[in-house]
Amino acid sequence: MAFVIKPLKTFTAESQGQDNKKLYLYQIDPMLLEEEDGFNLRYYDDPKVIAHIEAFCDSYLNERYVPPMMVRALSDGRITIIEGHCRRRGIRLAIERGAYIPLVSVIPFRGNDSERVEVMLRSAQGLKLETVDIARGYQRLLNMGFEPAEIAASQNKTVARVEQLLTLATASDEVQAMVRGGQVSADAAIEAVRAHGEEAGAALSRKLVTARQEGRQRVTKTSARGPAVPRKTVEAVFAQVEAAIAKVPEALRDHAAALHAVPEAERAARTMEVEVEVLIGLVRAANEIAAMKAKQAKALARQETAAQAG
């Protein structure tokens, strides 16, 4: 496909579409490129986004190739970014730092508002959108009248996944901040919102405290549900408890049953004597449970480390 470079004065005077043989590039003063308020889904305070913009700035400063941005011309003559918001910020940063860039090549876009959002979501250029930002994009399309199935087809996702992310898009700022900050996985947040509604943030905060006590740094879907107890551990604990209880005399069992009627506030002051073998059996059962939890916490920590590295 051949490229034809045209000057800015032809940008609004001619069709912004493409024919089958030529792809039009327009030479534009980068300082004329604008962002439409609220259009881009990027969270510019994210350290990864900041680093991404700095990388573009460095490329412009060192005259390395940067792909053209996609833009559209408005009826009032202004030119706004459709795809390439970080590149626009990177080139402006480079100019502020002394780079001389009088013109930059851009590709024209022609389409409606929903197609603009679809292009942004599908874009493979640069830094991948965060899951929360993708969810917000799906919500924007939903508000434009798209059905979940249409969004799924547009973004090459399953309908189930689109519906999950639409749930995340309706989550509170607290929940979305946990996902964005990496303390909670997107799937764990989605599950919590569906289970707890407006109380999802509080529920996830409690799970995060528990996770950190167990040596993990984030709440995942598996850890939020609670890992399955291995059959071997269940059998060992049951055996220890059954053996211990079997050693408790019947009279003592009857006495313990009667103590259920004692108010909870008074129970702390009551004491009972039990056989050493009974106590040892119960402690062994407790140790089995503690060892199982420690092993599961280490396994989850390894999974999280591997997931973050990938």
C-alpha positions, 0 to 999 in steps of 0.5 A: 500500500502506497503512502501519500503525504499531504499538507495540513491545508488539505486535511479538512478540504478533502475526504478523510477516507482511504481508497484501496490503493493509497493511505493518506498521511497528513503533515501537521504541527504537533502543537495543533493536536488536541485531546477531547476531554473525557474520551481517552480511557488512560489513567495518566497518574499510573506509573506505567503510563507515565513511563510509557509517555517518557519512552515516547518522549525519548524516541522523539528526542533521539529521532527514532521512529514512532508510528503515526497517530490517528486523528480526525478534523472537527467542523471548527477546524480543530484536530483531535486524537483518536489513537495515540494520546500518549504519543501526543503527550510524549512529543509535547514533552520532547518539544518542551525539552528542546526537540525541534519537531515542526511537523508530524505525520498523522492518519485520518479517521472517518467514522462515528462516535462508537467506532472511535471508542472501538478503535481505541479499545482494539488498538495494539499500539503501545501500552495495553489498557488496564482492565479497569479502563477496558471495563469503562470503555465497554460501559461507554459502548453500552451507554451508546446503545450496544448490546453485550453481544455486539461489544463482544463481537467488536472486541473479539471477547466472549459475551460472558467476559464482557458482562463480567467487565461491565460489572467491574465498570459499575464497581465503586471507586474504592474497588476500582482503585484496589484493582488498579493498584494491584491489591485485588485481581479484576476477577476477585473484584467482579466476584465481590461486587456480584456477591456484596454489591455496595459492600464489596469494598469493605469485603475486599479490604477484610480479605486483603488484611487476611491475605497479607497476614498469610504472606500474600500481597493481593486478593485473587479469585482463588484466595477470595473464595478460599482454597480447597482443603486437601482430602488428606488434611481433612482426614487427618484432622477428623481422625485427631479430633475423633480420637481426642473426643473418644477419650473424653469421659461421658460424664464430662461430655454431659457437663460440657453440654450443660455449659452451653446454657452459661452466658458467654460473658461468664464462660471465660471465668470457667475452667475444666480439667481434661486428660492430657491425651485429649489436649494433645489430640486437639493440638495435633488437629490444630497443627494440621490445619495451621500447616495446611494454611501455611502451605496454601499461602505459599502456593498462592504467593508463588502463583501471584509472583508468576502471574506478575512476572508474566 
